[in-house]
Amino acid sequence: MTFDCSKIKLKNGSSGTEVKELQELLRGYGCYEGSIDGKFDSVTSNAVKEYQRILGLTVDGWVGSETCKSLHQYQSLSQDLKKGSNNVYVKLVQNRLKQLGYYTGTVDGLYGTLTFNSVKQYQAKHNLLQDGVVGKVTYKSLLTNQNTNSGTNNNRSTTSNGIYTNTHLCERRGGDCGGQITGYHCACFSIQQGIRTFGITGYSQRTIGGYAGTTTAGTGHWGIETALAKIAKNEGIKLKVTWKNLSDLGSTQKEQYKKIGEIISSPNKFAFIHLLYRNRYGHYEHIKTVNTNTSGLIIRNSLGDKCNSPAYCGYNESRTMSTETSYIRGISQKSVCIVEKI
């Protein structure tokens, strides 16, 4: 870290190389999902607040000497983390593993079985010693890994028992991650979440909204296709976008959602749904889990309780296939957007 903590004060409106370095550090701790652009905006401020909450610091969203010193302090590991460990380092590891898609538990600082298994999965993916212990090598790998979706395609779903789970979704609370930045950026949220399947991050919802022509009225299908084409061009890849009716995916409800489950658990495809949320609001959303045994769904609902107005926190909502179908029927257009990397 190159900046001087005795003099630093980074806050909304700051810009430059120090902010870039801050964003990189926050990403390493699992707190930041936005672009490394050197602009201290609301996304960066929210990331600072999350980091401060984890560390037990004053939560003010700006970087003064106290926050600055802690950012530097936790860049190196003083002792190995293993089962039974209970400290701030464990919280940071859990938070980073959660961002990368390996850990689904609570960020509580307790190194239990779930943390142990998540570490082993990460180590296996990155050709590290698979001992479930976070030593200096594993810790450095976690903090410097540039791919915030690195764990997604290696362990995305369980399909043999009728359960299909999309594990690439960012579920950290707040806009530009688990929620949407305004009440009308749901399509931008869906694109941002979906492209993580291909290891693509760094596009804010506002940037995507600019590509898509998003307004306070929302985003149309054409705008979604335009935004995806722009991102594909930027990334040097080819994407095929197809819109389907639910009935195109199978003759029964179980077949239809099974097909959606297969898509969301594929490493080369993603899908999101256009529906009339609660039979009242036009909305785009991602299905996180399809359970064909219980006819149940888990929806990544980006319209959770507001965190910092106008941004939403986002949360996971349980819903039946029948309820989801009733919402989909409220939209006259084709409702299932399937995006394939070709």
Buried (B, 14 or more C-beta within 10 A) or exposed (E): BEBEBEEBEBBEEBEEEBBBBBBBBBBBBBBBBBBBBBBBBBBBBBBBBBBBEBBEBEEEBBBBEEBBBBBEEBBEBEEBBBEEBEBBBBBBBBBBBBBBBBBEBEBEBBBBEBBBBBBBBBBBBBEBEBBBBBBEEBBBBBBEBEEBBBBBBBBBBEBEEBBBBBBBBBBBBBBBBBBBBBBBBBBBBBBBBBBBBBBBBBBBBBBBBEBBEBEEEBBBBEBBBBBBBBBBEEBEEEBEBEBBEBEBBBEEBBEBBBBBBBBBBBBEBBBBBBBBBEEEBBBBBBBBBBBBEEBBBBBBBBBBEEBBEBBBBBBBBEBEBEBBBBBBEBBEEBBBBBBBBE
